[in-house]
């Protein structure tokens, strides 16, 4: 199996940072293209509304923050060709899978919180959703303790 296009799911967590480092290193070793995806989850706008932030204002801030994050990661990649950056809005697992299909990726690299089974049943897991529906292999990394 050959990995020529690696999609790295990124957010501002330490879990995603470790996954980004691992994905970039793997891409360097394999000479693979890299793309980063960040998903702006509209469900988070409800939390912002509770604090008095207007939905449109929150959405604009979230989009800007996502673009800044991906731009910084792409700069770290120093890849040739340059890493692509996808900022999408929707349910995180579904949108990561969609990005992998549309690009099309040979591998998805992402981080996970590593919650226990009960937490995953109650809270769900983006990593589990991606694993179930991904069109390609998925590398899931936990943050180092």
DRENTIDREN-231987 format. One record per residue: residue number from 1; residue in one letter; z, x, y of N, C-alpha, C in turn. Coordinates in steps of 0.05 Angstrom, whole numbers, m for minus. Layout:
N
voti->NUM, mitor->A, n.w->Z, n.u->X, n.v->Y, ca.w->Z, ca.u->X, ca.v->Y, c.w->Z, c.u->X, c.v->Y
...
***
This chain:
145
voti->1, mitor->X, n.w->0, n.u->17, n.v->m24, ca.w->0, ca.u->0, ca.v->0, c.w->0, c.u->18, c.v->25
voti->2, mitor->X, n.w->m16, n.u->11, n.v->44, ca.w->m20, ca.u->26, ca.v->68, c.w->m10, c.u->10, c.v->92
voti->3, mitor->X, n.w->5, n.u->23, n.v->109, ca.w->15, ca.u->10, ca.v->133, c.w->1, c.u->22, c.v->157
voti->4, mitor->X, n.w->m19, n.u->8, n.v->168, ca.w->m35, ca.u->18, ca.v->190, c.w->m26, c.u->5, c.v->216
voti->5, mitor->X, n.w->m13, n.u->m19, n.v->214, ca.w->m5, ca.u->m34, ca.v->238, c.w->24, c.u->m43, c.v->234
voti->6, mitor->X, n.w->42, n.u->m32, n.v->249, ca.w->71, ca.u->m39, ca.v->246, c.w->80, c.u->m55, c.v->270
voti->7, mitor->X, n.w->90, n.u->m79, n.v->265, ca.w->101, ca.u->m97, ca.v->285, c.w->131, c.u->m93, c.v->285
voti->8, mitor->X, n.w->142, n.u->m87, n.v->308, ca.w->171, ca.u->m83, ca.v->311, c.w->183, c.u->m105, c.v->328
voti->9, mitor->X, n.w->201, n.u->m121, n.v->316, ca.w->214, ca.u->m143, ca.v->330, c.w->237, c.u->m131, c.v->346
voti->10, mitor->X, n.w->237, n.u->m136, n.v->372, ca.w->256, ca.u->m123, ca.v->389, c.w->271, c.u->m143, c.v->406
voti->11, mitor->X, n.w->297, n.u->m138, n.v->410, ca.w->313, ca.u->m151, ca.v->430, c.w->332, c.u->m131, c.v->440
voti->12, mitor->X, n.w->352, n.u->m139, n.v->455, ca.w->370, ca.u->m120, ca.v->468, c.w->394, c.u->m112, c.v->450
voti->13, mitor->X, n.w->394, n.u->m120, n.v->425, ca.w->417, ca.u->m114, ca.v->407, c.w->415, c.u->m86, c.v->396
voti->14, mitor->X, n.w->438, n.u->m76, n.v->386, ca.w->439, ca.u->m50, ca.v->373, c.w->424, c.u->m51, c.v->346
voti->15, mitor->X, n.w->423, n.u->m75, n.v->334, ca.w->409, ca.u->m78, ca.v->309, c.w->379, c.u->m73, c.v->313
voti->16, mitor->X, n.w->368, n.u->m85, n.v->334, ca.w->340, ca.u->m82, ca.v->341, c.w->334, c.u->m54, c.v->349
voti->17, mitor->X, n.w->352, n.u->m41, n.v->363, ca.w->348, ca.u->m13, ca.v->372, c.w->345, c.u->6, c.v->348
voti->18, mitor->X, n.w->361, n.u->2, n.v->328, ca.w->359, ca.u->18, ca.v->304, c.w->332, c.u->13, c.v->290
voti->19, mitor->X, n.w->325, n.u->m13, n.v->288, ca.w->299, ca.u->m20, ca.v->276, c.w->276, c.u->m8, c.v->291
voti->20, mitor->X, n.w->277, n.u->m8, n.v->318, ca.w->256, ca.u->3, ca.v->334, c.w->253, c.u->33, c.v->329
voti->21, mitor->X, n.w->276, n.u->47, n.v->328, ca.w->275, ca.u->76, ca.v->322, c.w->262, c.u->81, c.v->295
voti->22, mitor->X, n.w->271, n.u->66, n.v->275, ca.w->260, ca.u->69, ca.v->248, c.w->230, c.u->62, c.v->246
voti->23, mitor->X, n.w->223, n.u->41, n.v->259, ca.w->195, ca.u->33, ca.v->260, c.w->177, c.u->53, c.v->273
voti->24, mitor->X, n.w->187, n.u->64, n.v->296, ca.w->171, ca.u->84, ca.v->310, c.w->168, c.u->110, c.v->294
voti->25, mitor->X, n.w->190, n.u->118, n.v->281, ca.w->189, ca.u->142, ca.v->264, c.w->169, c.u->138, c.v->241
voti->26, mitor->X, n.w->171, n.u->115, n.v->228, ca.w->152, ca.u->109, ca.v->206, c.w->123, c.u->109, c.v->216
voti->27, mitor->X, n.w->118, n.u->97, n.v->239, ca.w->92, ca.u->97, ca.v->251, c.w->82, c.u->125, c.v->256
voti->28, mitor->X, n.w->99, n.u->142, n.v->267, ca.w->91, ca.u->170, ca.v->272, c.w->83, c.u->184, c.v->246
voti->29, mitor->X, n.w->100, n.u->180, n.v->225, ca.w->94, ca.u->193, ca.v->199, c.w->68, c.u->184, c.v->187
voti->30, mitor->X, n.w->62, n.u->158, n.v->190, ca.w->39, ca.u->146, ca.v->177, c.w->14, c.u->146, c.v->195
voti->31, mitor->X, n.w->17, n.u->152, n.v->221, ca.w->m5, ca.u->150, ca.v->239, c.w->m13, c.u->122, c.v->244
voti->32, mitor->X, n.w->7, n.u->104, n.v->244, ca.w->1, ca.u->75, ca.v->246, c.w->2, c.u->66, c.v->275
voti->33, mitor->X, n.w->m12, n.u->44, n.v->281, ca.w->m10, ca.u->31, ca.v->307, c.w->16, c.u->16, c.v->308
voti->34, mitor->X, n.w->26, n.u->12, n.v->332, ca.w->52, ca.u->m2, ca.v->336, c.w->49, c.u->m24, c.v->357
voti->35, mitor->X, n.w->62, n.u->m46, n.v->351, ca.w->64, ca.u->m68, ca.v->371, c.w->93, c.u->m77, c.v->370
voti->36, mitor->X, n.w->103, n.u->m84, n.v->393, ca.w->130, ca.u->m95, ca.v->396, c.w->128, c.u->m125, c.v->402
voti->37, mitor->X, n.w->146, n.u->m141, n.v->391, ca.w->147, ca.u->m169, ca.v->398, c.w->176, c.u->m176, c.v->406
voti->38, mitor->X, n.w->178, n.u->m191, n.v->427, ca.w->204, ca.u->m202, ca.v->436, c.w->201, c.u->m231, c.v->439
voti->39, mitor->X, n.w->219, n.u->m247, n.v->429, ca.w->217, ca.u->m276, ca.v->430, c.w->238, c.u->m287, c.v->449
voti->40, mitor->X, n.w->229, n.u->m301, n.v->469, ca.w->247, ca.u->m315, ca.v->487, c.w->252, c.u->m342, c.v->475
voti->41, mitor->X, n.w->277, n.u->m347, n.v->467, ca.w->285, ca.u->m371, ca.v->453, c.w->293, c.u->m393, c.v->474
voti->42, mitor->X, n.w->277, n.u->m414, n.v->476, ca.w->284, ca.u->m435, ca.v->495, c.w->310, c.u->m448, c.v->490
voti->43, mitor->X, n.w->321, n.u->m446, n.v->466, ca.w->347, ca.u->m458, ca.v->461, c.w->369, c.u->m444, c.v->478
voti->44, mitor->X, n.w->364, n.u->m419, n.v->485, ca.w->383, ca.u->m405, ca.v->502, c.w->384, c.u->m416, c.v->530
voti->45, mitor->X, n.w->364, n.u->m430, n.v->538, ca.w->363, ca.u->m442, ca.v->565, c.w->385, c.u->m463, c.v->568
voti->46, mitor->X, n.w->393, n.u->m476, n.v->546, ca.w->414, ca.u->m496, ca.v->547, c.w->441, c.u->m483, c.v->555
voti->47, mitor->X, n.w->445, n.u->m459, n.v->545, ca.w->469, ca.u->m444, ca.v->553, c.w->469, c.u->m438, c.v->582
voti->48, mitor->X, n.w->445, n.u->m429, n.v->592, ca.w->442, ca.u->m423, ca.v->620, c.w->447, c.u->m448, c.v->637
voti->49, mitor->X, n.w->437, n.u->m471, n.v->628, ca.w->441, ca.u->m496, ca.v->643, c.w->470, c.u->m503, c.v->646
voti->50, mitor->X, n.w->486, n.u->m496, n.v->626, ca.w->515, ca.u->m502, ca.v->628, c.w->528, c.u->m485, c.v->650
voti->51, mitor->X, n.w->515, n.u->m463, n.v->657, ca.w->526, ca.u->m446, ca.v->678, c.w->515, c.u->m452, c.v->705
voti->52, mitor->X, n.w->496, n.u->m471, n.v->706, ca.w->485, ca.u->m479, ca.v->731, c.w->458, c.u->m466, c.v->738
voti->53, mitor->X, n.w->448, n.u->m450, n.v->720, ca.w->422, ca.u->m437, ca.v->724, c.w->400, c.u->m456, c.v->717
voti->54, mitor->X, n.w->381, n.u->m460, n.v->734, ca.w->359, ca.u->m478, ca.v->729, c.w->342, c.u->m466, c.v->706
voti->55, mitor->X, n.w->331, n.u->m484, n.v->689, ca.w->315, ca.u->m476, ca.v->666, c.w->292, c.u->m458, c.v->674
voti->56, mitor->X, n.w->278, n.u->m465, n.v->695, ca.w->254, ca.u->m450, ca.v->704, c.w->263, c.u->m422, c.v->713
voti->57, mitor->X, n.w->285, n.u->m420, n.v->727, ca.w->295, ca.u->m394, ca.v->736, c.w->304, c.u->m377, c.v->712
voti->58, mitor->X, n.w->318, n.u->m389, n.v->693, ca.w->326, ca.u->m375, ca.v->669, c.w->301, c.u->m365, c.v->654
voti->59, mitor->X, n.w->281, n.u->m382, n.v->650, ca.w->257, ca.u->m375, ca.v->636, c.w->243, c.u->m351, c.v->649
voti->60, mitor->X, n.w->241, n.u->m351, n.v->675, ca.w->228, ca.u->m329, ca.v->689, c.w->244, c.u->m303, c.v->686
voti->61, mitor->X, n.w->270, n.u->m305, n.v->687, ca.w->287, ca.u->m281, ca.v->684, c.w->284, c.u->m271, c.v->655
voti->62, mitor->X, n.w->285, n.u->m288, n.v->636, ca.w->283, ca.u->m280, ca.v->608, c.w->256, c.u->m267, c.v->602
voti->63, mitor->X, n.w->235, n.u->m278, n.v->613, ca.w->208, ca.u->m266, ca.v->609, c.w->207, c.u->m238, c.v->622
voti->64, mitor->X, n.w->218, n.u->m235, n.v->646, ca.w->218, ca.u->m209, ca.v->660, c.w->234, c.u->m189, c.v->644
voti->65, mitor->X, n.w->258, n.u->m197, n.v->635, ca.w->275, ca.u->m179, ca.v->619, c.w->261, c.u->m170, c.v->593
voti->66, mitor->X, n.w->248, n.u->m189, n.v->580, ca.w->233, ca.u->m183, ca.v->555, c.w->211, c.u->m163, c.v->560
voti->67, mitor->X, n.w->196, n.u->m167, n.v->582, ca.w->174, ca.u->m148, ca.v->588, c.w->185, c.u->m121, c.v->595
voti->68, mitor->X, n.w->207, n.u->m119, n.v->610, ca.w->219, ca.u->m94, ca.v->616, c.w->229, c.u->m79, c.v->591
voti->69, mitor->X, n.w->241, n.u->m94, n.v->573, ca.w->251, ca.u->m82, ca.v->547, c.w->227, c.u->m71, c.v->531
voti->70, mitor->X, n.w->207, n.u->m87, n.v->528, ca.w->184, ca.u->m78, ca.v->512, c.w->169, c.u->m55, c.v->525
voti->71, mitor->X, n.w->167, n.u->m55, n.v->552, ca.w->154, ca.u->m33, ca.v->566, c.w->170, c.u->m7, c.v->561
voti->72, mitor->X, n.w->196, n.u->m8, n.v->562, ca.w->213, ca.u->15, ca.v->557, c.w->209, c.u->25, c.v->528
voti->73, mitor->X, n.w->208, n.u->7, n.v->509, ca.w->204, ca.u->15, ca.v->481, c.w->176, c.u->27, c.v->477
voti->74, mitor->X, n.w->156, n.u->15, n.v->490, ca.w->129, ca.u->26, ca.v->487, c.w->127, c.u->54, c.v->499
voti->75, mitor->X, n.w->141, n.u->58, n.v->521, ca.w->141, ca.u->85, ca.v->533, c.w->154, c.u->105, c.v->515
voti->76, mitor->X, n.w->175, n.u->97, n.v->501, ca.w->188, ca.u->115, ca.v->481, c.w->170, c.u->122, c.v->458
voti->77, mitor->X, n.w->152, n.u->103, n.v->451, ca.w->135, ca.u->107, ca.v->428, c.w->115, c.u->129, c.v->433
voti->78, mitor->X, n.w->106, n.u->132, n.v->458, ca.w->86, ca.u->153, ca.v->464, c.w->64, c.u->154, c.v->443
voti->79, mitor->X, n.w->55, n.u->131, n.v->435, ca.w->35, ca.u->129, ca.v->414, c.w->6, c.u->130, c.v->425
voti->80, mitor->X, n.w->m12, n.u->138, n.v->407, ca.w->m40, ca.u->137, ca.v->414, c.w->m53, c.u->122, c.v->391
voti->81, mitor->X, n.w->m64, n.u->99, n.v->395, ca.w->m66, ca.u->84, ca.v->421, c.w->m38, c.u->74, c.v->429
voti->82, mitor->X, n.w->m35, n.u->68, n.v->455, ca.w->m9, ca.u->58, ca.v->465, c.w->0, c.u->33, c.v->449
voti->83, mitor->X, n.w->27, n.u->31, n.v->447, ca.w->38, ca.u->8, ca.v->433, c.w->32, c.u->m18, c.v->449
voti->84, mitor->X, n.w->26, n.u->m39, n.v->434, ca.w->22, ca.u->m65, ca.v->446, c.w->48, c.u->m79, c.v->451
voti->85, mitor->X, n.w->49, n.u->m97, n.v->469, ca.w->73, ca.u->m112, ca.v->476, c.w->68, c.u->m142, c.v->476
voti->86, mitor->X, n.w->82, n.u->m157, n.v->459, ca.w->79, ca.u->m186, ca.v->458, c.w->106, c.u->m199, c.v->466
voti->87, mitor->X, n.w->105, n.u->m214, n.v->487, ca.w->128, ca.u->m231, ca.v->495, c.w->120, c.u->m260, c.v->490
voti->88, mitor->X, n.w->134, n.u->m273, n.v->472, ca.w->127, ca.u->m300, ca.v->464, c.w->152, c.u->m318, c.v->467
voti->89, mitor->X, n.w->147, n.u->m344, n.v->469, ca.w->169, ca.u->m363, ca.v->472, c.w->169, c.u->m382, c.v->449
voti->90, mitor->X, n.w->192, n.u->m387, n.v->437, ca.w->195, ca.u->m405, ca.v->415, c.w->218, c.u->m398, c.v->397
voti->91, mitor->X, n.w->218, n.u->m408, n.v->373, ca.w->239, ca.u->m402, ca.v->353, c.w->233, c.u->m374, c.v->343
voti->92, mitor->X, n.w->253, n.u->m356, n.v->344, ca.w->248, ca.u->m328, ca.v->338, c.w->234, c.u->m322, c.v->312
voti->93, mitor->X, n.w->244, n.u->m332, n.v->290, ca.w->232, ca.u->m326, ca.v->264, c.w->203, c.u->m335, c.v->263
voti->94, mitor->X, n.w->198, n.u->m359, n.v->271, ca.w->171, ca.u->m370, ca.v->270, c.w->152, c.u->m354, c.v->288
voti->95, mitor->X, n.w->161, n.u->m346, n.v->311, ca.w->144, ca.u->m332, ca.v->330, c.w->139, c.u->m303, c.v->321
voti->96, mitor->X, n.w->158, n.u->m290, n.v->308, ca.w->153, ca.u->m263, ca.v->297, c.w->132, c.u->m265, c.v->275
voti->97, mitor->X, n.w->135, n.u->m285, n.v->257, ca.w->115, ca.u->m288, ca.v->236, c.w->88, c.u->m294, c.v->248
voti->98, mitor->X, n.w->87, n.u->m311, n.v->268, ca.w->61, ca.u->m317, ca.v->281, c.w->48, c.u->m292, c.v->293
voti->99, mitor->X, n.w->65, n.u->m276, n.v->306, ca.w->54, ca.u->m251, ca.v->318, c.w->43, c.u->m232, c.v->297
voti->100, mitor->X, n.w->57, n.u->m231, n.v->274, ca.w->48, ca.u->m214, ca.v->252, c.w->21, c.u->m224, c.v->241
voti->101, mitor->X, n.w->18, n.u->m250, n.v->240, ca.w->m7, ca.u->m262, ca.v->231, c.w->m30, c.u->m257, c.v->251
voti->102, mitor->X, n.w->m24, n.u->m261, n.v->276, ca.w->m45, ca.u->m260, ca.v->297, c.w->m54, c.u->m231, c.v->302
voti->103, mitor->X, n.w->m36, n.u->m211, n.v->299, ca.w->m43, ca.u->m184, ca.v->307, c.w->m65, c.u->m172, c.v->289
voti->104, mitor->X, n.w->m66, n.u->m170, n.v->264, ca.w->m48, ca.u->m176, ca.v->241, c.w->m34, c.u->m151, c.v->232
voti->105, mitor->X, n.w->m8, n.u->m153, n.v->228, ca.w->9, ca.u->m131, ca.v->220, c.w->9, c.u->m126, c.v->190
voti->106, mitor->X, n.w->12, n.u->m101, n.v->183, ca.w->15, ca.u->m93, ca.v->155, c.w->45, c.u->m92, c.v->147
voti->107, mitor->X, n.w->62, n.u->m90, n.v->167, ca.w->91, ca.u->m87, ca.v->162, c.w->105, c.u->m98, c.v->187
voti->108, mitor->X, n.w->127, n.u->m112, n.v->182, ca.w->145, ca.u->m121, ca.v->204, c.w->171, c.u->m105, c.v->200
voti->109, mitor->X, n.w->181, n.u->m93, n.v->222, ca.w->206, ca.u->m79, ca.v->222, c.w->225, c.u->m94, c.v->241
voti->110, mitor->X, n.w->249, n.u->m100, n.v->231, ca.w->268, ca.u->m114, ca.v->248, c.w->296, c.u->m108, c.v->240
voti->111, mitor->X, n.w->315, n.u->m113, n.v->258, ca.w->343, ca.u->m109, ca.v->252, c.w->356, c.u->m135, c.v->244
voti->112, mitor->X, n.w->380, n.u->m133, n.v->233, ca.w->396, ca.u->m156, ca.v->226, c.w->426, c.u->m151, c.v->232
voti->113, mitor->X, n.w->440, n.u->m172, n.v->237, ca.w->469, ca.u->m170, ca.v->241, c.w->483, c.u->m163, c.v->215
voti->114, mitor->X, n.w->471, n.u->m171, n.v->192, ca.w->484, ca.u->m166, ca.v->167, c.w->508, c.u->m184, c.v->162
voti->115, mitor->X, n.w->506, n.u->m209, n.v->172, ca.w->528, ca.u->m228, ca.v->167, c.w->531, c.u->m234, c.v->137
voti->116, mitor->X, n.w->554, n.u->m246, n.v->130, ca.w->558, ca.u->m253, ca.v->102, c.w->543, c.u->m279, c.v->96
voti->117, mitor->X, n.w->542, n.u->m287, n.v->71, ca.w->527, ca.u->m310, ca.v->62, c.w->535, c.u->m336, c.v->76
voti->118, mitor->X, n.w->561, n.u->m340, n.v->79, ca.w->571, ca.u->m365, ca.v->92, c.w->562, c.u->m366, c.v->121
voti->119, mitor->X, n.w->563, n.u->m344, n.v->136, ca.w->554, ca.u->m343, ca.v->163, c.w->524, c.u->m349, c.v->165
voti->120, mitor->X, n.w->509, n.u->m338, n.v->147, ca.w->480, ca.u->m344, ca.v->147, c.w->474, c.u->m373, c.v->141
voti->121, mitor->X, n.w->489, n.u->m385, n.v->124, ca.w->484, ca.u->m414, ca.v->118, c.w->491, c.u->m430, c.v->143
voti->122, mitor->X, n.w->513, n.u->m424, n.v->156, ca.w->521, ca.u->m439, ca.v->179, c.w->504, c.u->m433, c.v->204
voti->123, mitor->X, n.w->498, n.u->m408, n.v->208, ca.w->484, ca.u->m400, ca.v->233, c.w->454, c.u->m395, c.v->229
voti->124, mitor->X, n.w->446, n.u->m392, n.v->205, ca.w->418, ca.u->m385, ca.v->201, c.w->413, c.u->m355, c.v->205
voti->125, mitor->X, n.w->390, n.u->m346, n.v->199, ca.w->384, ca.u->m318, ca.v->203, c.w->355, c.u->m315, c.v->210
voti->126, mitor->X, n.w->350, n.u->m301, n.v->232, ca.w->322, ca.u->m296, ca.v->239, c.w->309, c.u->m278, c.v->218
voti->127, mitor->X, n.w->324, n.u->m258, n.v->208, ca.w->313, ca.u->m241, ca.v->187, c.w->305, c.u->m257, c.v->162
voti->128, mitor->X, n.w->322, n.u->m275, n.v->154, ca.w->316, ca.u->m291, ca.v->130, c.w->291, c.u->m308, c.v->135
voti->129, mitor->X, n.w->289, n.u->m320, n.v->158, ca.w->266, ca.u->m336, ca.v->164, c.w->240, c.u->m320, c.v->164
voti->130, mitor->X, n.w->241, n.u->m296, n.v->175, ca.w->218, ca.u->m278, ca.v->174, c.w->211, c.u->m270, c.v->145
voti->131, mitor->X, n.w->232, n.u->m263, n.v->130, ca.w->227, ca.u->m255, ca.v->102, c.w->214, c.u->m277, c.v->86
voti->132, mitor->X, n.w->222, n.u->m302, n.v->91, ca.w->211, ca.u->m324, ca.v->76, c.w->182, c.u->m330, c.v->82
voti->133, mitor->X, n.w->174, n.u->m325, n.v->107, ca.w->147, ca.u->m335, ca.v->115, c.w->128, c.u->m313, c.v->124
voti->134, mitor->X, n.w->136, n.u->m288, n.v->124, ca.w->119, ca.u->m266, ca.v->133, c.w->94, c.u->m263, c.v->117
voti->135, mitor->X, n.w->72, n.u->m256, n.v->130, ca.w->47, ca.u->m252, ca.v->116, c.w->44, c.u->m223, c.v->105
voti->136, mitor->X, n.w->65, n.u->m207, n.v->109, ca.w->65, ca.u->m179, ca.v->101, c.w->93, c.u->m170, c.v->93
voti->137, mitor->X, n.w->96, n.u->m146, n.v->83, ca.w->123, ca.u->m136, ca.v->77, c.w->140, c.u->m135, c.v->103
voti->138, mitor->X, n.w->167, n.u->m137, n.v->99, ca.w->186, ca.u->m136, ca.v->121, c.w->207, c.u->m115, c.v->114
voti->139, mitor->X, n.w->212, n.u->m97, n.v->133, ca.w->234, ca.u->m78, ca.v->131, c.w->256, c.u->m88, c.v->149
voti->140, mitor->X, n.w->279, n.u->m93, n.v->137, ca.w->302, ca.u->m103, ca.v->152, c.w->324, c.u->m82, c.v->151
voti->141, mitor->X, n.w->333, n.u->m74, n.v->175, ca.w->354, ca.u->m54, ca.v->177, c.w->379, c.u->m65, c.v->190
voti->142, mitor->X, n.w->402, n.u->m56, n.v->180, ca.w->427, ca.u->m63, ca.v->192, c.w->435, c.u->m41, c.v->211
voti->143, mitor->X, n.w->451, n.u->m48, n.v->231, ca.w->461, ca.u->m28, ca.v->249, c.w->480, c.u->m10, c.v->234
voti->144, mitor->X, n.w->481, n.u->15, n.v->242, ca.w->500, ca.u->34, ca.v->230, c.w->528, c.u->28, c.v->239
voti->145, mitor->X, n.w->546, n.u->30, n.v->220, ca.w->575, ca.u->24, ca.v->227, c.w->589, c.u->49, c.v->234
***
